Amino acid sequence: MAVSLMLAASAGSCGQVESWQQLRTAPSPTAPAYAADLQTRIQSIMDAMSVPGAVVMITSPGKGDWTQTFGRQAVVGNAPVTADDHFRIGSNTKTMTGTVLLQLAQEGKIGLDDPVSKYRPDVPDGDNITITQLLDMRSGLYNYSEDEQFNARLDNDPGYVWKPDELLAIAFAKPPYFAPGAEFHYSNTNLILVGLIIEQLTGSTLRNEFQQRIFGPLGLGQTQLPENTDTGIPAPHPQGYMFGTNVSTLSNPALSPADQAAAAKGGLLPRDVTDSSPSWAWAAGGAISTAADLTRYVTALVDGGLLDPAMQKTRMDSIKPIPTPDNADVGYGLALVKFGPLYGHDGQIPGFNSFMAHDPATKNTIIVLTSLFAGPDGKQPANVIAMAIMQALYGHTLTPSPAPSPSR
């Protein structure tokens, strides 16, 4: 059964929305100087984009650390978001999958210039697609999550547990976007392939490899890649929300002008998609984490705590500019995004949107976790908030939001 937008059905419902949007927490008296103005700006973004809840964590040796929560764990309810809340982190997972693959390359178990056909003979034109091109988003392979029938299945059967090979079958049935290496196109298919290759090389599950190679060594006790059959999120956690359906937001995530106006007045609420199966995202976007764990993780990711110096240099040097509407300073390489002076990734999965980035020069780290897939205007709230934080820390920003492509 297709799920539609949730309309506030009564004046009482509208009152619930108003009280939720008006939930405010003053900055601590010991907060850094930038915090008061930034908190006002973030709250304004939250209200304008109808974001139920968010966690912001900033580490800045030069300007001071700041952690702040916003909003509630549910649209209808009184429990506030906490700094310890767990969120689905979507495509930030890609950096983890890419890191494990690069570790295996360090160990001599795979070559970055190997053709993917060496490990998966079923990949179309696999003799001409390298492992590097998978991680660089330059394989040309069709992104299964852009398929309309796939998205209809997400809407009509949200609990369905997808198997990785089912996802590849969708992708392989479509023509490629371009010849391998010719262009950039963000595709979840690439990372599903990398996840399967990791399991083939290690004889273990990707979930276990994440734990043994990343989460355990870094002490990320609140981070996990769940089993594909697991739709739960560890407590505490917010509910995850989405305006529209997967099909209706596929080509244009923005609501109609009338629906945007209704959402702004509190008469149109996002629907709760917390319990939808994330199995379709797996190696491309299935992980769960917290702000504190992501701060530790992205710092190690960018500063070299997970790879040897030579491989870390290879990764950082791999980043190439990618096309953006305004020629913003954004790049991608080996499953890592460059956002101006910061490096990391962002993630979008129904119910949640997240951003993590670290500056290797200043050691600034920005984490934003939100419980909304996209605002009524179609923009990704975590990215919009992250840009406001960049403005506060650096005096300039990247506009519009810097996602290389919708994670779905």
MARFITI-894779 format. One record per residue (C-alpha): x, y negated, z negated. Coordinates in steps of 0.1 Angstrom, whole numbers, plus 5000, padded with zeros to 4 digits. Layout:
N
REC     c1     c2     c3
REC      X      Y      Z
...
This chain:
408
REC     c1     c2     c3
REC   5000   5000   5000
REC   5015   4967   5010
REC   5021   4943   4982
REC   5012   4906   4986
REC   5021   4874   4968
REC   5007   4870   4933
REC   4983   4841   4931
REC   4977   4825   4898
REC   4941   4833   4893
REC   4930   4809   4866
REC   4938   4776   4848
REC   4952   4797   4820
REC   4977   4813   4844
REC   4988   4779   4856
REC   4993   4769   4820
REC   5016   4799   4815
REC   5037   4788   4845
REC   5039   4753   4832
REC   5051   4764   4798
REC   5076   4787   4814
REC   5090   4760   4836
REC   5092   4736   4806
REC   5113   4760   4785
REC   5145   4740   4777
REC   5176   4746   4756
REC   5198   4717   4747
REC   5236   4721   4753
REC   5257   4730   4723
REC   5273   4699   4706
REC   5307   4716   4714
REC   5298   4720   4751
REC   5323   4705   4776
REC   5317   4670   4789
REC   5302   4681   4823
REC   5276   4704   4806
REC   5248   4679   4799
REC   5245   4665   4834
REC   5250   4699   4849
REC   5223   4715   4827
REC   5198   4688   4839
REC   5208   4695   4875
REC   5204   4733   4871
REC   5171   4730   4854
REC   5159   4708   4882
REC   5169   4735   4907
REC   5152   4761   4886
REC   5120   4742   4886
REC   5121   4732   4922
REC   5128   4768   4933
REC   5104   4785   4908
REC   5132   4806   4893
REC   5119   4825   4862
REC   5153   4830   4845
REC   5191   4825   4849
REC   5224   4829   4832
REC   5253   4806   4840
REC   5288   4813   4827
REC   5317   4790   4836
REC   5353   4795   4826
REC   5375   4764   4832
REC   5409   4760   4815
REC   5410   4724   4827
REC   5374   4713   4819
REC   5362   4737   4793
REC   5341   4769   4792
REC   5303   4769   4792
REC   5277   4795   4790
REC   5240   4786   4793
REC   5208   4806   4797
REC   5176   4792   4814
REC   5140   4803   4814
REC   5124   4835   4804
REC   5128   4872   4810
REC   5093   4874   4825
REC   5070   4849   4842
REC   5043   4858   4817
REC   5059   4861   4783
REC   5079   4843   4756
REC   5112   4862   4755
REC   5140   4839   4767
REC   5168   4851   4790
REC   5199   4859   4769
REC   5236   4858   4779
REC   5237   4895   4775
REC   5210   4903   4800
REC   5217   4929   4827
REC   5210   4919   4863
REC   5211   4937   4896
REC   5241   4921   4914
REC   5234   4932   4950
REC   5262   4927   4975
REC   5288   4918   4948
REC   5289   4956   4948
REC   5307   4954   4982
REC   5338   4941   4965
REC   5339   4972   4943
REC   5334   4996   4972
REC   5361   4977   4991
REC   5385   4978   4961
REC   5382   5016   4957
REC   5389   5021   4994
REC   5420   4998   4992
REC   5432   5018   4962
REC   5429   5050   4982
REC   5449   5033   5010
REC   5476   5024   4984
REC   5477   5061   4975
REC   5482   5071   5011
REC   5449   5089   5014
REC   5436   5067   5042
REC   5450   5041   5066
REC   5433   5008   5071
REC   5439   5010   5108
REC   5425   5046   5110
REC   5395   5049   5133
REC   5363   5056   5114
REC   5358   5087   5137
REC   5386   5104   5118
REC   5363   5106   5088
REC   5328   5103   5104
REC   5327   5117   5139
REC   5290   5107   5142
REC   5296   5070   5142
REC   5288   5054   5176
REC   5321   5042   5193
REC   5338   5054   5161
REC   5371   5059   5180
REC   5373   5021   5184
REC   5361   5010   5150
REC   5388   5008   5123
REC   5384   5010   5085
REC   5395   4974   5083
REC   5367   4963   5107
REC   5342   4980   5084
REC   5354   4960   5055
REC   5357   4928   5075
REC   5321   4930   5089
REC   5335   4931   5124
REC   5325   4967   5134
REC   5295   4956   5154
REC   5274   4984   5139
REC   5237   4975   5135
REC   5226   4965   5100
REC   5199   4990   5090
REC   5184   4966   5065
REC   5174   4943   5094
REC   5151   4970   5108
REC   5115   4960   5105
REC   5102   4996   5100
REC   5128   5001   5072
REC   5115   4969   5055
REC   5079   4981   5059
REC   5089   5013   5041
REC   5104   4992   5013
REC   5071   4974   5009
REC   5048   5003   5013
REC   5068   5029   4993
REC   5090   5009   4969
REC   5099   5039   4949
REC   5112   5059   4978
REC   5148   5072   4972
REC   5169   5067   5003
REC   5198   5090   5012
REC   5228   5073   5027
REC   5226   5094   5059
REC   5190   5082   5064
REC   5203   5047   5064
REC   5230   5055   5089
REC   5205   5072   5111
REC   5185   5039   5113
REC   5217   5020   5122
REC   5230   5045   5147
REC   5198   5046   5166
REC   5202   5009   5175
REC   5227   4993   5199
REC   5257   4976   5184
REC   5258   4938   5181
REC   5291   4936   5200
REC   5323   4955   5208
REC   5344   4964   5177
REC   5364   4935   5165
REC   5348   4909   5188
REC   5327   4890   5163
REC   5315   4888   5127
REC   5281   4902   5117
REC   5273   4910   5081
REC   5261   4947   5080
REC   5253   4969   5050
REC   5259   4999   5073
REC   5296   4992   5071
REC   5297   4997   5033
REC   5274   5027   5033
REC   5300   5043   5056
REC   5329   5033   5033
REC   5311   5047   5003
REC   5306   5080   5020
REC   5343   5081   5031
REC   5354   5074   4995
REC   5333   5104   4984
REC   5348   5125   5011
REC   5383   5116   5002
REC   5380   5120   4965
REC   5356   5149   4962
REC   5338   5128   4936
REC   5308   5104   4935
REC   5311   5067   4942
REC   5295   5061   4908
REC   5323   5081   4891
REC   5351   5064   4912
REC   5338   5030   4902
REC   5338   5041   4865
REC   5373   5056   4866
REC   5390   5031   4888
REC   5373   4998   4879
REC   5348   4997   4851
REC   5368   5018   4826
REC   5402   5002   4831
REC   5388   4967   4829
REC   5366   4975   4799
REC   5333   4967   4818
REC   5310   4985   4794
REC   5279   4968   4806
REC   5285   4975   4843
REC   5273   5005   4863
REC   5264   5019   4896
REC   5232   5038   4887
REC   5223   5072   4901
REC   5202   5067   4933
REC   5172   5082   4916
REC   5174   5057   4887
REC   5152   5026   4890
REC   5158   5014   4854
REC   5179   4985   4842
REC   5196   4987   4808
REC   5182   4965   4780
REC   5182   4936   4776
REC   5172   4925   4811
REC   5148   4901   4828
REC   5121   4912   4853
REC   5131   4906   4889
REC   5108   4886   4912
REC   5103   4880   4949
REC   5081   4856   4969
REC   5066   4874   4999
REC   5073   4909   5012
REC   5104   4924   5027
REC   5088   4923   5061
REC   5074   4888   5058
REC   5108   4874   5047
REC   5129   4894   5071
REC   5133   4868   5099
REC   5125   4838   5078
REC   5127   4840   5040
REC   5109   4806   5036
REC   5072   4806   5027
REC   5047   4786   5048
REC   5045   4749   5039
REC   5011   4756   5022
REC   5025   4784   5001
REC   5055   4763   4992
REC   5032   4736   4980
REC   5012   4761   4960
REC   5043   4775   4944
REC   5055   4740   4934
REC   5022   4734   4916
REC   5024   4768   4898
REC   4995   4782   4917
REC   5015   4808   4935
REC   5037   4831   4915
REC   5064   4856   4928
REC   5056   4893   4924
REC   5074   4916   4900
REC   5097   4940   4920
REC   5119   4951   4891
REC   5111   4988   4895
REC   5116   4990   4932
REC   5142   5016   4941
REC   5176   5001   4948
REC   5188   5034   4964
REC   5188   5018   4999
REC   5216   4994   4987
REC   5240   5019   4971
REC   5276   5012   4980
REC   5265   4979   4997
REC   5245   4965   4967
REC   5234   4989   4940
REC   5254   4978   4909
REC   5242   4963   4877
REC   5262   4940   4854
REC   5262   4911   4830
REC   5278   4876   4832
REC   5306   4884   4808
REC   5315   4916   4826
REC   5315   4898   4860
REC   5337   4871   4846
REC   5363   4897   4837
REC   5358   4916   4869
REC   5360   4888   4894
REC   5391   4874   4876
REC   5409   4908   4881
REC   5396   4911   4916
REC   5411   4878   4927
REC   5442   4876   4905
REC   5454   4911   4914
REC   5444   4932   4885
REC   5430   4960   4906
REC   5455   4964   4934
REC   5493   4965   4938
REC   5509   4932   4949
REC   5513   4942   4985
REC   5477   4954   4989
REC   5464   4923   4971
REC   5483   4901   4995
REC   5469   4921   5024
REC   5434   4915   5011
REC   5438   4878   5005
REC   5455   4873   5038
REC   5427   4892   5057
REC   5401   4865   5051
REC   5391   4847   5083
REC   5367   4818   5087
REC   5331   4828   5096
REC   5306   4807   5114
REC   5283   4785   5093
REC   5258   4759   5105
REC   5279   4730   5091
REC   5314   4745   5094
REC   5318   4749   5057
REC   5350   4764   5043
REC   5337   4800   5040
REC   5356   4831   5050
REC   5354   4869   5048
REC   5379   4897   5048
REC   5382   4932   5033
REC   5349   4928   5014
REC   5359   4895   4998
REC   5343   4860   5004
REC   5362   4827   5003
REC   5341   4798   4990
REC   5364   4768   4995
REC   5390   4772   4967
REC   5372   4802   4951
REC   5370   4838   4960
REC   5344   4864   4952
REC   5311   4874   4966
REC   5273   4868   4962
REC   5245   4893   4961
REC   5208   4893   4970
REC   5185   4923   4963
REC   5147   4921   4959
REC   5142   4906   4924
REC   5177   4892   4919
REC   5203   4868   4933
REC   5238   4865   4920
REC   5271   4846   4926
REC   5306   4853   4913
REC   5338   4835   4922
REC   5372   4828   4908
REC   5398   4802   4918
REC   5434   4817   4916
REC   5449   4782   4914
REC   5429   4765   4886
REC   5416   4798   4871
REC   5380   4784   4872
REC   5354   4811   4873
REC   5318   4807   4881
REC   5291   4833   4874
REC   5254   4827   4882
REC   5227   4854   4877
REC   5191   4847   4886
REC   5159   4868   4885
REC   5145   4856   4918
REC   5154   4870   4953
REC   5149   4836   4971
REC   5130   4804   4964
REC   5098   4794   4982
REC   5121   4774   5006
REC   5140   4806   5014
REC   5172   4795   4998
REC   5192   4817   4974
REC   5189   4802   4939
REC   5222   4815   4925
REC   5241   4800   4955
REC   5223   4767   4951
REC   5232   4766   4914
REC   5268   4776   4922
REC   5271   4747   4946
REC   5260   4723   4918
REC   5286   4738   4895
REC   5313   4734   4922
REC   5303   4697   4924
REC   5307   4693   4887
REC   5341   4711   4886
REC   5356   4699   4918
REC   5337   4667   4928
REC   5327   4684   4961
REC   5307   4714   4972
REC   5298   4736   5001
REC   5265   4729   5017
REC   5241   4746   5024
REC   5243   4777   5002
REC   5274   4797   5013
REC   5261   4832   5018
REC   5277   4848   5049
REC   5243   4864   5057
REC   5213   4876   5038
REC   5224   4907   5018
REC   5193   4924   5029
